[in-house]
Amino acid sequence: MGRMFGTDGVRGIANTELTAQLAYNLGRAGAYVLTEGTHKPKILVGKDTRISCDMLESALVAGILSVGAEAVCLGVVPTPAIAYLTRKYGADAGIMISASHNPVEYNGIKFFDDKGYKLSDDLEDEIQRVIESGFEGVPSPTGEHLGRKRREVGALEDYIEFAKETIPVDLEGIKVALDCANGACYEAAVQAFRDLGADVFVINDNPDGTNINEGCGSTHPEELMDYVVKKGCHVGFAFDGDADRCLAVDETGKLIHGDYMMTLCAKHLKEIGRLKDNTLVVTVMSNLGLKLACEKEGIKTVDTKVGDRYVLEEMVKNGYVLGGEQSGHVIFLEYNTTGDGLVSALQIASIIKRGGKKLSELASIMKELPQVLANAKIPNDKKNIHEIDEEIKGEIQKIEEALHGVGRVLIRPSGTEPLVRVMLEGENQEEIDKMAHELAKLIEKKANA
């Protein structure tokens, strides 16, 4: 059997790939692996708004109780709430049932350890090994030693209070539009902004179990972009289904994605002396415009592989406080151990309030360079040809020289398909388009020769 865990927990179509049986197995094995040696372990369970969550929650909780652990059900909460509350409540682990930005038929199960971090590959593999061994050596207590389930009614309130405390100002006088993606933050985001005194306008906050992410939220921000202008708001925020990411929209209706958000938050943190080593952590996919803007502001950038877990690893290793991805996964490590859409939104809103400037003006410190992606279909065993073939290496060098330092070439082998992605950035869209496709053709030709 292949690896059960992907980059973000176990994910699949609910009731065919991610079955109730698999959820039970994950609950049983996860509770056992994460709490070995704890007398009566306590595990938090949260979920988003999709219809399959009830089925999977019941099965997952049954698995947890079957090894004698306590399951604390938090109801519908954002993923970052699980990371935070696991620490606050002194739980041994936290589990979120969500497929994030995926359509309704998908669902996922994601584990956090007692410190609120996603699990290491080793721990995930150990959970899988326990399941595949037929639960060898896993106890099945009886009588009074079984686990109990209880509901924590104050969970959402506790998370909202925490999020509000991450900014030092109220938001009175700020008009904010929120697109809750009919997902996990439909109550939390609205209440937090209202409590802080903002004038709040909301769309897509009526989850019915099947409309999560449907033509809305951070993957489809078009409706919010119109809405911000129509309602005359200072800013809009679009969340994804589990609210661990968020994108902003400025007062003119322009989308302000993660790269802009990180650049302006980094500048702000540096100004108030809170940006550790004046460093921002981003992935290789962040736009070159971000790096040029940071350079100008005296901010260093550190690159990691694509994926918020790699950004987080780098941040934890060196104590950096800010990092994230273009997709709107922004991590403020002083506050939370994972991307937190609500915290990100509040930070941006507070910068607008404190500086008295429009978001369009704040975001103008970064100029996005055109990006072009071209795919080269190549056999799986040739995915590193661009590192060894002299002709290809020469061509890449030629392109980089032609871009005069205001552009770059990035080649990423696909993790799932037999292809490599050629990405070019530069000032002239037409020019880089031609270069990218010619380079992809050359790689394809050489790899298939």
C-alpha positions in Angstrom: 0.0 0.0 0.0 1.2 3.5 -0.8 1.6 6.3 1.7 -1.7 7.1 3.4 -0.8 10.7 4.4 -0.4 13.4 1.8 1.1 16.8 2.3 -1.9 17.8 4.4 -3.2 14.8 6.3 -5.3 12.0 4.8 -7.6 13.2 2.0 -10.0 11.7 -0.5 -13.6 11.5 -1.6 -15.7 10.9 1.5 -17.4 7.5 1.8 -15.4 5.9 -1.1 -11.7 6.8 -0.5 -12.1 8.3 3.0 -14.5 5.9 4.5 -16.0 5.7 8.0 -13.9 2.6 8.5 -10.7 4.5 7.7 -11.7 7.3 10.0 -12.2 4.8 12.8 -8.8 3.3 12.1 -7.1 6.7 12.1 -8.8 7.6 15.3 -7.8 4.4 17.0 -4.2 4.3 15.7 -3.7 8.1 16.0 -4.9 8.1 19.7 -2.6 5.2 20.4 0.5 6.6 18.7 0.2 10.2 19.9 -0.6 9.4 23.5 1.4 6.3 24.4 2.1 6.3 28.1 -0.3 9.1 29.0 -2.7 7.9 31.7 -6.0 9.2 30.3 -5.2 11.0 27.0 -7.3 13.9 25.8 -7.8 14.5 22.1 -9.6 17.5 20.5 -11.8 17.0 17.4 -13.0 19.8 15.2 -14.6 19.9 11.7 -15.6 22.2 8.9 -19.1 22.5 7.5 -19.2 19.8 4.9 -22.0 17.2 5.1 -19.6 14.2 5.4 -18.1 15.6 8.6 -20.7 14.2 10.9 -20.2 10.6 9.6 -16.4 10.9 9.8 -16.5 12.6 13.2 -18.6 9.8 14.7 -16.3 7.1 13.3 -13.1 9.0 14.3 -14.4 9.5 17.9 -15.4 5.8 18.2 -11.8 5.0 17.3 -10.4 7.4 19.9 -12.7 6.1 22.6 -11.8 2.5 21.8 -8.3 2.9 23.1 -9.5 4.6 26.3 -8.7 8.2 25.3 -11.1 11.1 25.9 -12.5 12.8 22.8 -13.3 16.5 23.2 -15.6 17.6 20.3 -15.3 21.3 19.5 -17.9 21.4 16.7 -17.3 23.6 13.6 -14.1 25.6 14.1 -11.3 26.8 11.8 -8.2 24.5 11.5 -6.0 27.1 13.3 -8.4 26.9 16.3 -7.4 23.3 16.7 -3.7 24.1 16.7 -4.3 26.9 19.3 -6.8 25.1 21.5 -4.7 21.9 21.7 -2.1 24.0 23.5 -4.5 26.1 25.6 -6.5 23.1 26.8 -3.4 21.0 27.5 -4.6 18.3 25.2 -2.4 15.4 24.0 -3.4 15.9 20.3 -5.8 17.7 18.0 -7.6 16.4 14.9 -9.3 18.5 12.2 -11.8 17.0 9.8 -11.7 19.1 6.7 -10.5 19.1 3.0 -9.6 22.8 3.2 -10.3 24.4 -0.2 -11.4 21.2 -2.0 -15.0 20.7 -3.3 -17.7 19.3 -1.0 -17.3 15.6 -2.0 -13.8 15.6 -0.5 -12.9 15.4 3.1 -9.7 15.0 5.1 -8.3 14.1 8.5 -5.4 16.2 9.8 -3.5 15.6 13.1 -1.7 18.1 15.3 0.6 17.2 18.2 0.3 18.5 21.7 2.2 21.7 20.8 -0.1 22.5 17.9 2.2 21.4 15.1 1.3 19.1 12.1 2.8 15.7 12.6 6.3 14.7 11.3 6.4 12.2 8.5 7.8 9.6 11.0 4.7 9.9 13.2 2.3 9.7 10.2 4.1 6.6 9.0 3.9 5.1 12.5 0.1 5.6 12.5 -0.1 3.9 9.1 2.1 1.1 10.3 -0.2 0.4 13.3 -3.3 0.3 11.0 -1.5 -2.1 8.6 -0.3 -4.3 11.4 -4.0 -5.0 12.3 -3.6 -2.9 15.5 -1.1 -5.3 16.9 -0.4 -4.5 20.6 -3.1 -1.8 20.7 -5.2 -2.1 23.9 -9.0 -2.6 23.9 -9.9 -1.5 27.4 -13.3 -2.6 28.9 -15.6 -1.3 31.6 -14.6 1.9 33.3 -11.4 2.2 31.2 -13.1 3.1 27.9 -12.9 6.7 26.7 -15.6 9.3 27.1 -16.7 11.9 24.6 -17.6 15.4 25.7 -18.5 18.6 23.9 -16.5 21.8 24.7 -19.1 24.5 24.2 -16.7 27.4 24.8 -14.2 26.4 22.1 -15.2 28.9 19.4 -15.4 31.8 21.9 -11.9 30.9 23.2 -10.5 31.0 19.7 -12.2 34.3 18.8 -10.8 35.9 22.0 -7.3 34.7 21.1 -7.5 36.0 17.6 -8.8 39.5 18.7 -5.8 39.8 21.2 -3.3 39.5 18.3 -3.9 43.1 17.4 -3.3 46.2 19.6 -6.1 48.4 18.2 -9.8 48.4 17.7 -11.2 48.5 14.1 -13.7 51.2 14.6 -14.2 53.2 11.4 -13.0 50.4 9.2 -15.5 48.9 6.7 -14.7 45.2 6.1 -16.3 42.7 3.7 -15.9 39.0 4.5 -16.3 36.0 2.3 -16.6 33.0 4.6 -16.7 30.4 1.8 -19.6 28.8 3.6 -16.9 27.2 5.6 -15.4 26.9 9.1 -15.0 30.6 9.9 -18.6 31.6 9.1 -19.1 32.5 12.8 -15.6 33.2 14.0 -14.5 35.8 11.5 -17.8 37.7 11.6 -17.9 37.9 15.4 -14.2 38.8 15.8 -14.4 41.8 13.4 -17.8 42.9 14.9 -16.4 42.7 18.5 -13.5 44.9 17.4 -15.9 47.6 16.2 -15.5 47.2 12.4 -18.4 47.8 10.1 -18.9 44.3 8.7 -20.5 43.1 5.5 -20.7 39.4 4.9 -21.2 37.0 2.0 -21.2 33.2 1.9 -21.8 32.7 5.6 -24.8 30.3 5.2 -23.3 26.8 5.1 -25.8 24.1 4.3 -23.4 21.2 4.2 -23.0 21.1 0.5 -22.1 24.7 -0.5 -18.6 25.0 1.1 -16.1 26.6 -1.3 -18.7 26.6 -4.1 -17.8 29.5 -6.4 -16.7 31.5 -3.3 -13.9 32.0 -0.8 -10.2 32.3 -1.5 -10.3 30.0 -4.5 -13.1 32.1 -6.2 -12.7 35.7 -4.9 -14.5 37.3 -7.9 -17.7 37.8 -6.0 -15.9 39.5 -3.1 -14.0 41.7 -5.4 -17.2 43.2 -6.8 -18.8 43.3 -3.3 -16.0 45.4 -1.7 -16.5 48.1 -4.4 -20.3 47.9 -4.3 -20.4 48.4 -0.5 -17.6 50.9 -0.5 -15.4 48.9 1.9 -11.8 49.7 2.9 -10.9 46.0 2.6 -12.3 42.5 1.9 -11.1 39.1 3.1 -11.7 35.8 1.4 -11.2 32.6 3.5 -10.9 29.0 2.4 -13.1 26.2 3.7 -11.1 25.5 6.9 -9.9 29.2 7.3 -6.2 28.4 7.5 -5.7 30.8 4.6 -7.0 34.1 3.5 -6.6 36.5 0.6 -7.3 40.3 0.8 -9.1 42.6 -1.7 -8.2 46.3 -1.7 -10.8 49.2 -1.8 -10.6 49.3 -5.7 -11.6 45.6 -5.9 -8.1 44.3 -6.7 -7.0 41.0 -5.3 -4.1 41.3 -2.8 -2.7 37.7 -2.6 -0.3 36.2 -0.1 2.9 37.7 -1.5 1.6 41.2 -1.1 0.2 40.4 2.3 3.5 39.0 3.5 5.5 41.9 2.1 3.4 44.6 3.8 3.2 42.6 7.1 7.0 42.2 7.0 7.5 45.9 6.5 5.2 46.7 9.3 6.8 44.2 11.7 10.3 45.6 10.8 9.1 49.1 11.5 8.0 48.2 15.0 11.1 46.1 15.7 9.3 42.8 15.7 10.7 41.1 12.6 13.3 38.6 13.9 16.6 39.1 12.0 14.5 41.2 9.5 13.7 38.0 7.7 10.7 36.7 5.9 10.3 33.0 4.9 8.7 32.2 1.6 8.5 29.3 -0.9 10.3 29.2 -4.2 7.0 30.0 -5.9 6.7 33.4 -4.4 6.9 36.1 -7.0 10.3 37.8 -7.6 8.5 41.1 -7.1 8.2 40.2 -3.4 12.0 39.7 -3.1 12.8 42.9 -5.0 10.3 44.8 -2.7 11.8 43.2 0.5 15.3 44.0 -0.7 14.4 47.6 -1.0 12.9 47.6 2.5 16.0 46.0 3.9 14.2 42.7 4.6 16.0 39.4 3.9 14.0 36.5 2.3 14.6 32.8 2.9 13.2 30.3 0.3 11.9 26.8 1.0 10.2 24.0 -1.0 6.5 24.5 -1.8 4.2 23.6 1.1 3.4 25.5 4.3 5.0 22.7 6.4 8.4 23.5 4.9 7.9 27.2 5.6 7.0 26.4 9.2 10.0 24.0 9.6 12.4 26.8 8.5 10.7 29.3 10.8 10.8 27.1 13.9 14.4 26.1 13.2 15.6 29.8 13.2 12.9 31.5 15.3 11.6 33.6 12.4 8.2 35.1 13.1 6.7 35.6 9.6 6.4 33.3 6.6 3.9 31.8 4.2 2.8 31.2 0.6 1.3 33.1 -2.2 -2.0 31.1 -1.7 -2.6 33.1 1.5 -1.3 30.6 4.0 0.5 33.1 6.2 2.1 32.0 9.5 2.6 34.5 12.4 4.6 32.2 14.6 4.3 34.6 17.6 0.6 33.8 17.7 0.0 30.4 16.1 1.7 27.3 14.8 -0.1 27.1 11.5 -1.5 29.4 8.8 -4.4 31.3 10.4 -6.7 33.1 8.0 -8.5 35.1 10.7 -5.2 36.2 12.4 -3.9 37.2 8.9 -7.0 39.3 8.2 -6.9 41.0 11.5 -3.2 41.9 11.1 -3.9 43.5 7.7 -6.9 45.4 9.0 -4.9 46.7 11.9 -2.1 47.9 9.7 -4.7 49.8 7.6 -6.2 51.3 10.8 -2.8 52.2 12.4 -1.3 53.7 9.3 -4.4 55.5 8.1 -3.5 54.5 4.5 -5.5 52.7 1.9 -4.7 49.1 1.2 -4.0 49.8 -2.4 -1.3 52.3 -1.3 0.2 49.9 1.3 0.3 47.0 -1.2 2.0 49.2 -3.9 5.4 48.7 -2.2 5.4 45.4 -4.2 5.2 45.2 -8.0 4.3 41.8 -9.3 6.3 40.5 -12.1 4.6 38.5 -14.9 5.0 34.7 -14.4 4.7 32.0 -17.1 4.3 28.3 -16.5 5.0 25.7 -19.2 4.9 21.9 -18.7 7.4 19.5 -20.2 6.1 15.9 -20.4 9.0 13.6 -19.5 9.5 10.1 -18.1 9.6 9.9 -14.3 13.2 8.7 -14.2 14.4 11.8 -16.2 13.0 14.4 -13.8 16.4 15.8 -13.0 17.6 16.1 -16.6 17.8 19.9 -16.3 20.5 19.5 -13.6 22.8 17.2 -15.7 22.2 18.0 -19.4 24.8 20.5 -20.5 22.7 22.0 -23.4 19.7 22.5 -21.1 22.0 24.1 -18.4 23.5 26.4 -21.0 20.1 27.5 -22.2 18.9 28.3 -18.6 22.0 30.4 -18.1 21.4 32.2 -21.3 17.8 33.0 -20.3 18.9 34.3 -16.9 21.5 36.6 -18.5 18.9 37.9 -20.9 16.6 38.8 -17.9 19.3 41.1 -16.4 18.7 40.1 -12.8 15.0 41.1 -13.0 13.7 37.7 -13.6 14.5 34.0 -13.0 14.0 30.4 -14.2 12.6 27.8 -11.8 12.2 24.2 -12.8 10.0 22.0 -10.5 9.5 18.3 -11.1 5.8 17.3 -10.4 5.3 15.1 -7.4 2.3 13.3 -9.0 2.7 13.4 -12.8 5.4 12.5 -15.3 6.3 16.2 -16.0 8.4 19.1 -15.0 7.1 22.6 -14.7 9.1 25.4 -16.2 8.4 28.7 -14.6 9.8 32.0 -15.8 9.5 35.4 -14.3 10.5 38.7 -15.9 9.3 42.1 -16.8 8.1 41.4 -20.4 5.2 38.8 -20.5 5.6 38.1 -24.3 9.4 37.6 -24.0 9.2 35.2 -21.1 6.3 33.3 -22.6 8.4 32.5 -25.6 11.4 31.6 -23.5 9.5 29.3 -21.2 7.8 27.3 -24.0 11.1 27.0 -25.9 12.9 25.7 -22.8 10.1 23.3 -22.0 10.3 21.9 -25.6 14.0 21.5 -25.3 13.7 19.6 -22.0 11.0 17.4 -23.4 13.0 16.6 -26.6 16.2 15.8 -24.6 14.4 13.7 -22.0 12.5 11.7 -24.6 15.4 11.2 -27.0 
